[in-house]
Amino acid sequence: MPKVLCIISLVISALVFLLFLIDMIAQIPFGGAGNTGGLLGHLGMLFGAAVIGTFSVLTYPECR
């Protein structure tokens, strides 16, 4: 079960990362960086998703 949770958190963090990256570049889901907290908010979400994804990758080998 812990391995499944690591995989699920990796998939969710990858989706969040892609969602905010696409919003920064193409301004599709939320209307760009101007409408949803600015560029700093988008960069914070990208950083947070990358950190959670990194933690799930590093935790995966330690799970039984």
C-alpha positions in Angstrom: 0.0 0.0 0.0 2.8 2.6 0.7 4.2 2.1 -2.8 0.8 2.9 -4.2 0.6 6.1 -2.2 4.0 7.1 -3.5 2.9 6.5 -7.1 -0.3 8.4 -6.5 1.5 11.4 -5.0 3.9 11.4 -7.9 1.1 11.4 -10.5 -0.8 14.2 -8.7 2.3 16.4 -8.3 3.1 15.8 -12.0 -0.4 16.9 -13.0 -0.3 20.0 -10.8 3.2 20.9 -12.2 2.0 20.5 -15.8 -1.3 22.4 -15.1 0.5 25.5 -13.7 3.3 25.3 -16.3 0.8 25.2 -19.1 -1.1 28.1 -17.5 2.1 30.1 -17.3 3.0 29.5 -20.9 -0.3 29.3 -22.8 -2.7 30.9 -20.3 -5.2 28.2 -20.9 -6.8 26.8 -17.6 -6.8 29.9 -15.4 -6.1 32.8 -17.7 -2.4 33.2 -17.1 -0.2 34.5 -14.3 -2.1 37.8 -14.1 -5.4 36.4 -12.8 -4.4 33.7 -10.3 -1.9 35.2 -7.9 0.7 36.4 -10.4 4.0 34.9 -11.5 5.2 34.3 -7.9 2.1 32.2 -7.1 2.7 30.1 -10.2 6.4 29.6 -9.4 5.4 28.7 -5.8 3.0 26.0 -7.1 5.7 24.7 -9.5 8.3 24.5 -6.8 5.9 22.8 -4.4 4.8 20.2 -6.9 8.5 19.5 -7.8 9.3 19.1 -4.1 6.5 16.7 -3.5 7.4 14.7 -6.6 11.0 14.5 -5.5 10.0 13.3 -2.1 7.7 10.6 -3.5 10.5 9.4 -5.9 13.0 9.3 -3.0 10.6 7.5 -0.7 9.5 4.8 -3.2 12.6 2.6 -2.8 12.3 2.6 1.0 8.7 1.3 1.0 8.1 -2.4 1.4 
